[in-house]
Amino acid sequence: MQTGVTDPNGNAPIVPDSEFNAALPPLSGDINAPLEPMPAVQQPAKAGTAAAPANTPVVQPPLVNPDGSLPAAAAENPELAQPLQPLSTFNTAPLQTAADTKDADAPQIRYDTELKGLEKLDLAGQFKALSALREGGGKAANATQVAARAREDEALAVRLMKSLGYYDGTATSLVETVPDATDATKPARLRAIVTATPGRLYTLSSVDIEAQPVTPPDLLRRNLPLKVGDPIEAARIQGAEANVSLTLPQQGYPFVKVGDRDILLDDQSEKATGAYTLPVDTGPRSSFGNLVPAGDPVFDLKHLNVFPRFKDGDLYDSRKTDDLRDALVATGLFSSVAVEPQRTARTNPDGTEAVDLLVRQTKGPARTLAGSAGYSTGQGIKAEGSWTHRNLFPPEGALIGTIVAGTQEQGASGTFRRSNAGKRDKTFTAIASAVHQNYDAFDAFTGTLSARWSYVSTPIWQKRFTYYYGGELVGTNESVYDFTQGRNVRRTYGIAALPGQVEWDTSDSLLNPTRGYRLRLNVSPEGSVSGGFKPYVRTQIEATYYYPVSTSLVIAGRARAASIQGIARDDLAPSRRYYGGGGGSVRGYGYQRLGPFDPNGDPVGGRSLNEFALEARYRFGNFGIVPFVDAGNSYESSLPKGSELKFGAGIGGRFYTNFGPMRIDVATPLNPRPGDGKVALYISIGQAF
């Protein structure tokens, strides 16, 4: 509306035209005239007071009093004098964003992703795993978000190409609208296209190492597997440098430090190349010195020196240092243990520096409760629990109490075990046990006192040659079938034995071998007292072989033969005879049910035994299938025969764990006798052999 004119609603103007025009300052026609001073600002009047005249300037208070003193401070706002509120009274919940309050019904656009140029470099898989576009799942809030993701993928494509040596590589992205070809009424989709152009491949024009002289002179160059002409590929370069860091401490240089590489790219020449330089601080060439205990000592220096597999003055090898630490951890007596090389500045006659090993120890719990359970046809259910104090008699003198409860075996035992007794992995064991065994072959109440020295393989150090030897005193009361009387009678036997074993093992694993072989010989001279002293010798020989057909298939075979010389079968305690059948023998037949029988149909055992087994172990991932066939028997004669073999066959399942395979075997006898079952089931840990 016009100024000063009443509007159609009858409202008068706020400011009449005459008053408005009078308030306008006069305008000068001289554009170069100086600016006029600003009028003083008029403060609004407070409620209840008279307004100051319009032309009365507001007087500002003086900054300094006439006497030079500062004016009085204004009255303090009472709000500022209040104490601060405690933080706990504030609401610390973060503000919700649009992403946090996403409405399921909010409109979203959909897009497709297309990649070009990386397929020939075999980088498509890595790109897809890291792509921001693919991480979005083909959905976005708007086209701007799709474009932002495409720009992230441009940078990703460039990084991937550079990782393979394509330093001139470029990438572009395009987001386009694609209408629905089948239905024009449907909303159009977006297509994000990332196009990569690799450019030239850069290769090494030179490989130089800046380091002190080493012994042998080519040690560094030999362990840096890079050569002129190799692509400047990130994984190749980093792997070569890691190899230097790994192998030099294994060959006498424990303090090696690999510096930052320098690669000078030449993009002006016809061939794209780069000059590679690696600084390496090798440190002194070193030999093993002394062990130095530190921390909360579990073992004194004398016992610590049992564990190393090296001698003073041997060239330093980090693998032997790691082996020492692993052996200490395996005792189970540490909550933490570390072995660190320390410089000493002592020079050996061969010019190497002696390096002491600082062994930092922290005590751990020494007591353990353990339990196990299993089942097999013929042996029934068997559960075993044990309590162990691994260091009751330091160093490493353990006391073990064991209880066995089962459907066919019950007993208890106490064991004293001295581990690493004067030599690493050499063990002294003394056992006192009482057990009741009720099987088809015999019913025996047996007490045993035994002592044994053994040198055995461990998961840390699997040895080629192992052995044990010792002595046993056995008192047993057993049910035995007396063929002269034609009935079962109970007899008491006193037995003294000197068992021993030697084994040669070239296999690649204790619980799950895939290649190599094992040879084992057991000899036990014994004497039995039951109405008279009768000496005899028990012997057994066993051979196993493992042949890898492929990475997933292993053929495994076993042959075993045993003999008892110098005594008649019926003069032997039934528990000392040989029996066939069961999970560790000929599967498909009941436990101890292969061999001669008495008229009641119960096995009586024999003086000889032979067994054969063949398995095809097929593994896929953490699972496996094992078809197998077994054969064997036990005989009354002192030497085994080949004409009376019994055969069993079946299939097994394996579940592979970190500590070994779990085994479930189902077998059936192929030439059963009257009374043999049709199916036998075996569940245990580890392969059958």
Buried (B, 14 or more C-beta within 10 A) or exposed (E): EEEBEEEEEEEEBEEEEEEEEEEEEEEEEEEEEEEEEEEEEBEEEEEEEEEEEEEEEEEEEEEEEEEEEEEEEEEEEEEEEEEEEEEEEEEEEEEEEEEEEEEEEEEBBEBEBEBBBBEEBEBBEBBBEBBBBBEBEBEBBEBEBBBEBBBBBBEBBBBBBBBBBBBBBBBBBEBEEEEEEEEEEEEEBBBBBBBBBBBBBBBBBEBEBEBEEBBEEEBBBEBBEBEEEBBBBBEBBEEBBEBBEEBBBBBBBBBBEBEEEEBEBEEEEEEBBBBBBBBBEBBBBBBBBBBBBEBEBBBEEEBBEBBBEBEEEBBBBBEBBBBBBBBBBBBBBBEEBBBBBBBBEEEBEEEBBBBBBBBBBEBBEBEEEEEEEBBBBBBBEBBBBBEBBBBBEEBBBBBBEBBBBBEBBBBEBEBBBBBBBEEBBBBBBBBEBBBBBBBBBBBBBBBBEBBBBBBBBEEEBBBEEBBBBBEBEBBBBBBBBEEEEEEBEEBEBBBBBBBBBBBBBBBEBBEBBBEBBBBBBBBBBBBBEBEEEBEBBBBBBBBBBBEBEEEEBBEBBBBBBBBBEBBEBBBBBBBBBBBBBBBBBBBBBBBBBBBBBBEEEBBBBBBBBBBBBBBBBBBEEEEBEBEBBBBBBBBBEBEBEEEEBBBBBBBBBBEBEEEBBBBBBBBBBBEBEEEBBEEBBBBBEEBBB
